Amino acid sequence: MAESSCLFVYLPGAGGGETQLSALREALGAAFRFELIDYPGWRIYLDDKFSAEALIAHLAAEISARVPQGPVLIAGASLGGHFAYAVALYLKGMGREIRGSCVIDSFMIDSSGPSEGWRSRALAEGIEHLRNGRLGKFMRFARSRFWRALFRLASGNLKTLLRRSSASGRLPMLLAIDPIAEEELSLRLLIRAVAPWVASLDREPAALHAPTILLRTSATASDDAAWVSRCPEIKIYEIRGQHRTLFEPQNVGSLRDAFVLGTSDWCKTGR
């Protein structure tokens, strides 16, 4: 097989995406290649100069460094789907061609607070891990929810408390003890910073005129109209699973099939 020209830059959800991207890479095989674009992390998010607009400019620079010339293919999952849309607009404004943009189950958000029904979903996820004997995954899940709840308790004082702890050296020591704490901290600060910006995108949405596909579960079907307003050329494919289980073995085949079908005109995969 000749080397594929189908190279995607991949923007993950707020919690990072190496595990999910590994599952997608394995499901798709060698015909597709992905470059994971990481987000800056909690130290950057604490800066008063940090903004969603600055993040989009940063991501565009990262993508330009990975794909310095020629058309760009972008994929974004969850929060990364909103970034993919905004970055595609930004790159087009720089004169870059967007050959295709893939959005994976990116639901609309209007605040940084927990979504309705989060307690029941968290309880169901924990029980599912225990029922299936996944003790390691359950322990990781429990630790992540502990840190998430702790950071949420700080509410509007979170940045002030973090800055004090960081200056004293206590925060880096705490995060070094449990890497999951650092993951959850970065996730919370990122969502707090960009949630109002994501909501603002649909007040007067800029049209992205580029081939776009939305791969989404039935639970986010109510957001289709908003995505059509953003991306007039969009094609929508329903996939199996729930938001948190898209990349698991029982559902990743549905995601793979929709991805291949939706991107069939974007890639040249020689054999």
C-alpha positions, 0 to 999 in steps of 0.5 A, a space after each residue: 500500500 502506498 502512503 496515505 495522503 489522508 492526514 488529520 489533525 485531531 483536537 480532543 475533548 477537554 480531558 485529552 484524547 490519546 486513549 480515544 485517538 488510539 482506539 480510532 487509529 486502530 479501528 481505521 488502520 493505516 489508511 488514515 493518519 492523525 496528529 494529536 494537538 494538545 491543549 496548553 494546560 492549567 498554568 496557561 489557563 490561570 493567566 488573565 491574558 488567556 482567552 478562547 480567541 487566544 487558544 484558537 490562534 494557538 491551535 491554528 499555529 500548532 496546526 500550521 506547524 504540523 501541516 505547513 502547506 497544502 490542504 488541511 483536514 481537521 477532526 475534533 471530538 466533543 469540545 474539540 469539535 467546537 475548536 475545529 470549527 473555529 480553527 477552520 474559520 481562522 485558517 481559511 482567513 489565513 488563506 489555507 484550504 480546509 479540505 474537510 472538517 469532522 466533528 465527533 459528538 460535539 453538543 452545544 453548551 451554554 455554561 461551565 456548570 454541570 449538565 442536567 442529570 450529571 449525578 445519575 450519569 456518574 452513578 451509572 458509569 461507576 456501577 457499570 465499571 463495577 458490574 463488569 469487573 473493571 476495578 482499575 477503571 472504577 478507581 480512576 473514575 472515582 478519583 477523577 470525580 473526587 477532584 472534579 467535585 472538589 474543584 467545582 466547590 471552589 466555584 468563582 474563587 478557583 483561580 484565586 485559590 490556585 494562584 495562591 497555592 501555585 505561588 507557595 509551591 503547594 499546588 505543583 506538589 499536590 498535582 505531582 501526587 496524583 496526575 488525575 488531579 492535574 487532568 481534572 484541573 486543566 479540564 475545569 479551567 478550560 471549560 470555565 474559560 471557553 464555555 461562554 465563548 462556545 455559547 456566543 458562536 451561535 448568536 450570529 454564526 459565521 458560515 464555514 464553507 468547507 466539506 464538514 461531517 457531524 458524527 453524533 449520537 441520538 442524544 445530541 440530535 437536537 443540536 443538528 440545526 445549530 451545526 447546519 447554521 455553522 456549516 452549510 455544507 455539513 452531512 450528519 451521520 448517527 452513530 451508536 453509543 453514548 457520548 462517553 462510550 463512542 470509542 469503546 469496542 462495542 461502538 467504535 466500529 459504528 464510528 469508523 464506518 461513518 468516518 470512512 463514509 463521510 470522508 471518502 471524497 476527502 482522501 487519496 488512499 493509494 493501494 
